[in-house]
Amino acid sequence: MHTVCTSLSVLLFYLLGYPQRFDRILLTYFSLIFLARFTFFRFLLGLLTVIATLYFTIGFYYGSPNVAVVSAVSETDIDEIQEFCSQLPIYFYFIPLLLVVCFILFFRKFQFSKIGNYYVITIALLICLYRPVKGILKYQPTTFTRITTTVLDNFKYPFFEFCLDLYSSVKIYLTEK
């Protein structure tokens, strides 16, 4: 099970278009180990993983969500979508489908064991909080809004970072439009 969770943690960064970093992979691994035992989080992680596999093609070519990706998606018509899809290699259609099936089976069939070692939990939390605390200490924000923004900008969990990047890119795109 630990090998599967580690592999899934590494794969998620490729799917979402983010660079591989040890702390991000470790954070994702610990979240899979801790949270996937609960039905709600298992469903949520499964749904987010399906979204990541569907984003794979865009993430492979263009990286993580940014203003250029958002503007290209929002201003594309059917002919451009067909042209884009016709230029993709055939395996770009099968890889996301295969990954979705594998992830659904993984989240439905695997039993996630309970980790009772409090040292492991403490290390996972310290890894989780390292970058946000470092950002607060480095920039020394003074208001609640700045503290929140600093924490959100430095929290490098792939799904959270993906949603935050997508939200900020859409916000910038709408402002420019």
C-alpha positions in Angstrom: 0.0 0.0 0.0 2.8 2.4 0.8 4.4 1.9 -2.6 1.1 2.6 -4.3 0.6 5.8 -2.3 4.1 7.0 -3.0 3.6 6.3 -6.7 0.3 8.1 -6.7 1.9 11.1 -4.9 4.6 11.4 -7.6 2.1 10.9 -10.4 -0.2 13.6 -9.2 2.4 16.3 -9.8 2.9 15.2 -13.4 -0.8 15.2 -14.0 -1.3 18.7 -12.6 1.8 20.1 -14.3 3.8 21.0 -11.2 7.5 20.4 -10.7 8.6 17.5 -8.5 9.6 18.5 -5.0 10.3 16.1 -2.1 8.3 18.1 0.5 5.3 18.2 -1.8 5.4 14.5 -2.6 5.8 13.7 1.1 2.9 15.9 2.0 0.7 14.2 -0.6 1.8 10.8 0.6 1.0 11.5 4.2 -2.4 12.9 3.2 -3.2 9.8 1.3 -2.2 7.6 4.2 -4.0 9.6 6.8 -7.1 10.9 5.1 -8.0 8.1 2.7 -9.2 6.0 5.6 -12.3 8.2 5.9 -15.0 7.7 3.3 -15.6 11.4 2.7 -11.9 12.1 2.1 -11.5 9.0 0.0 -14.4 10.2 -2.2 -12.9 13.7 -2.3 -9.4 12.5 -3.1 -10.8 10.2 -5.8 -12.7 13.1 -7.4 -9.7 15.3 -7.3 -7.6 12.6 -8.8 -10.1 12.1 -11.7 -9.9 15.9 -12.3 -6.1 15.7 -12.3 -6.2 12.9 -14.9 -8.5 14.9 -17.1 -6.2 17.9 -16.8 -3.2 15.7 -17.8 -3.1 16.7 -21.4 -3.1 20.4 -20.7 -0.7 20.0 -17.8 1.7 18.0 -19.9 1.9 20.7 -22.6 1.3 23.9 -20.7 2.1 23.2 -17.1 0.0 24.2 -14.1 -3.0 26.5 -14.4 -2.1 30.0 -15.5 -3.8 33.0 -17.2 -2.7 31.7 -20.7 -4.4 28.3 -20.1 -7.6 29.9 -18.7 -7.8 32.4 -21.6 -7.1 29.7 -24.2 -9.8 27.4 -22.7 -12.4 30.2 -22.3 -11.9 31.6 -25.8 -11.7 28.3 -27.7 -14.5 27.2 -30.1 -15.4 23.7 -31.2 -13.2 23.8 -34.4 -10.1 24.7 -32.3 -10.9 21.9 -29.8 -11.1 19.4 -32.6 -7.8 20.7 -34.1 -6.1 20.4 -30.8 -7.5 16.9 -30.2 -6.5 15.7 -33.6 -2.9 16.7 -33.0 -2.6 14.7 -29.8 -0.9 11.2 -29.9 -3.3 8.4 -29.4 -1.9 7.5 -26.0 -3.1 10.8 -24.6 -6.6 9.5 -24.9 -5.8 6.2 -23.2 -3.6 7.3 -20.4 -6.3 9.4 -18.6 -8.9 6.7 -19.1 -6.5 4.1 -17.7 -5.6 6.3 -14.8 -9.2 7.1 -13.9 -10.0 3.4 -13.9 -6.9 2.6 -11.8 -7.6 5.4 -9.3 -11.3 4.4 -8.9 -10.2 0.8 -8.2 -7.5 1.9 -5.9 -9.8 4.1 -3.8 -12.5 1.5 -3.7 -10.5 -1.7 -3.1 -7.6 -0.7 -0.9 -7.9 -0.7 2.9 -5.9 2.1 4.4 -4.4 1.2 7.7 -4.5 3.4 10.7 -1.1 4.9 11.7 -0.8 5.2 15.4 2.8 6.4 15.5 2.6 9.9 16.8 6.2 10.7 15.7 5.2 10.1 12.1 2.1 12.3 12.5 4.2 15.0 14.1 6.7 14.9 11.2 3.9 15.0 8.7 2.4 18.1 10.3 5.8 19.8 10.5 6.4 19.2 6.8 2.9 20.5 6.2 3.5 23.7 8.1 7.1 24.3 7.3 6.6 26.5 4.2 3.7 28.6 5.5 5.5 29.3 8.8 8.7 30.1 6.9 6.7 32.5 4.7 5.2 34.3 7.7 8.5 34.6 9.4 10.2 35.9 6.2 7.6 38.5 5.1 6.2 39.3 8.6 2.7 40.2 7.5 0.7 42.4 9.9 -2.9 42.0 9.0 -5.1 38.9 9.0 -5.6 39.1 5.2 -1.9 39.3 4.6 -1.2 36.4 6.9 -3.9 34.3 5.2 -2.5 35.2 1.8 1.0 34.3 2.8 -0.1 30.9 4.2 -2.2 30.1 1.1 0.7 31.1 -1.2 3.2 28.9 0.6 1.0 25.8 1.2 2.2 23.5 -1.5 -0.3 20.7 -1.5 -1.0 19.7 -5.2 -4.8 19.8 -5.2 -5.0 22.9 -3.1 -2.3 24.6 -5.2 -4.1 23.6 -8.3 -7.4 25.1 -7.1 -5.7 28.3 -5.9 -3.8 28.7 -9.2 -6.9 28.1 -11.2 -8.9 30.6 -9.1 -6.3 33.3 -9.3 -5.8 32.8 -13.0 -9.5 33.1 -13.7 -9.6 36.2 -11.5 -6.8 37.8 -13.4 -8.3 36.8 -16.7 -11.7 38.3 -15.8 -10.0 41.5 -14.6 -8.1 41.8 -17.9 -11.1 41.0 -20.0 
